[in-house]
Amino acid sequence: MAVDVTYTDNNVVVNSQTGVDGNAYTTAISNDKLTNDDFLKLLLEELKMQDPTKPMDSTAMMDSQLKMSTIEANADMSAAMAELSASYKTSNLSTAANMIDHIIEDGEALSDGTLPAYRVASVKQVDGEVIIMANKINGYDEDTGVATYDSNFKEIPLANVSKIF
């Protein structure tokens, strides 16, 4: 006759059954955040309750440990990648901010084949993408030698900047 047992320890719910042979078997574990420590606690509990004449298969035990380690390593790698991505976005914003008041090209040729130049006025980040706000250079005032700019801003994604002067 099988006996069902459920116990909770640190928000981990473990369901066990005691078989007709008197051995306890874990039938279910519920917790989305099982760690290697949790696994080792469960493993030790199973070892304590096993029938000494029918020991647990050590290969299956090591396979379970390897799976837990792999899951934990993947979760750690995912967190590290998220941090790296955030760092990269911050770096891009910093790079773009250093372009303010510099002249750039975006690689888009006009109908006559010339590449217009733009003066970077500001930068912004929209949904993780760095956008440069720039005014097109219309020409130079011959008397003063000062550039004249279009009053409208062009939004240029940082990835499209082809040249910085």
C-alpha positions in Angstrom: 0.0 0.0 0.0 1.4 3.4 -1.0 1.3 6.4 1.4 1.4 9.9 0.0 3.3 12.6 2.0 3.6 16.3 1.3 5.9 18.7 3.1 7.0 22.2 2.5 10.4 23.6 3.3 11.5 27.1 2.3 8.6 27.4 -0.3 9.6 24.1 -1.9 6.7 21.6 -2.0 7.8 18.0 -2.1 5.4 15.1 -2.7 6.6 11.7 -1.7 5.2 8.2 -1.7 6.1 5.2 0.4 5.9 2.1 -1.7 4.8 -1.4 -0.6 8.5 -2.2 -0.1 8.8 0.5 2.5 11.0 2.8 0.4 10.1 6.5 0.0 10.1 8.0 -3.5 9.8 11.6 -4.4 6.9 12.0 -6.9 6.9 15.7 -7.5 8.7 18.9 -6.6 7.2 22.3 -7.1 9.3 25.5 -7.0 10.5 27.5 -10.0 13.7 28.5 -8.1 15.3 25.2 -7.1 19.0 25.7 -6.6 21.9 23.2 -6.4 21.6 23.5 -2.6 17.9 22.5 -2.8 18.9 19.6 -5.0 21.5 18.4 -2.6 19.1 18.6 0.3 16.6 16.5 -1.6 19.3 14.0 -2.6 20.5 13.6 1.0 16.9 13.1 2.1 16.4 10.4 -0.5 19.7 8.7 0.5 18.6 8.7 4.1 15.3 7.1 3.2 16.5 4.5 0.7 16.5 0.8 1.2 20.2 -0.1 2.0 19.7 -3.4 0.1 18.6 -1.5 -3.0 20.8 1.6 -3.3 20.0 4.5 -5.7 21.7 4.4 -9.1 24.7 6.8 -8.9 24.6 7.5 -12.6 21.1 8.8 -12.4 22.0 10.8 -9.4 25.0 12.5 -11.2 22.9 13.0 -14.3 20.3 14.9 -12.2 23.1 17.0 -10.6 24.5 17.9 -14.0 21.1 19.0 -15.2 20.6 21.2 -12.2 24.1 22.7 -12.7 23.4 23.4 -16.4 20.0 25.1 -15.6 21.7 27.3 -13.0 24.6 28.1 -15.4 22.1 29.1 -18.1 20.2 31.4 -15.7 23.5 33.0 -14.6 24.6 33.5 -18.3 21.2 35.0 -19.2 21.6 37.5 -16.3 25.1 38.3 -17.4 24.0 38.9 -21.0 21.2 41.3 -19.8 23.9 43.3 -17.9 26.2 43.3 -20.9 23.3 44.5 -23.2 22.5 47.3 -20.8 26.2 48.3 -20.6 26.4 48.3 -24.4 23.4 50.6 -24.7 24.9 53.0 -22.1 28.2 52.9 -24.1 26.4 53.8 -27.3 24.6 56.7 -25.7 27.9 58.0 -24.3 29.6 57.6 -27.8 26.7 59.6 -29.4 26.9 62.3 -26.7 30.6 62.8 -27.5 29.5 63.7 -31.1 27.6 66.8 -30.1 28.8 69.8 -32.1 30.7 67.5 -34.5 30.0 67.2 -38.2 28.8 63.8 -39.4 27.6 62.0 -42.5 24.9 59.3 -42.6 25.9 57.8 -45.9 22.7 58.8 -47.7 23.5 60.5 -51.0 21.4 63.3 -52.3 19.9 63.0 -55.9 23.0 64.7 -57.3 25.2 62.1 -55.7 26.7 64.3 -52.9 26.8 63.3 -49.3 25.2 65.9 -47.0 26.9 66.8 -43.8 25.1 67.4 -40.5 26.0 69.1 -37.2 25.0 67.1 -34.2 22.8 69.1 -31.9 21.7 66.4 -29.4 21.1 62.7 -28.8 18.3 60.7 -27.4 17.5 57.1 -26.8 14.2 55.6 -28.0 13.3 52.0 -27.2 17.0 51.2 -26.6 18.1 52.8 -29.9 20.4 55.8 -29.9 19.1 58.6 -32.2 21.2 61.6 -33.2 19.4 64.9 -33.7 21.3 66.8 -36.4 20.9 69.9 -38.6 21.9 69.6 -42.3 24.7 72.0 -43.3 23.3 74.1 -46.2 26.6 75.9 -47.0 28.9 78.5 -45.7 28.5 82.3 -45.4 31.2 83.6 -47.8 31.7 86.8 -45.7 32.1 85.2 -42.3 33.1 81.7 -43.2 30.5 80.4 -40.8 28.3 77.4 -41.7 24.6 77.8 -42.3 22.3 75.1 -41.1 18.8 73.8 -41.9 16.5 74.7 -39.0 14.8 71.3 -39.1 16.4 68.3 -37.3 17.0 65.1 -39.0 16.9 62.0 -36.7 19.8 59.7 -37.6 20.2 56.3 -35.9 23.7 56.0 -34.4 24.2 52.9 -36.5 23.8 54.9 -39.7 26.6 57.4 -39.0 29.2 56.7 -41.7 31.7 59.5 -41.0 32.6 61.8 -38.1 34.6 65.0 -38.7 
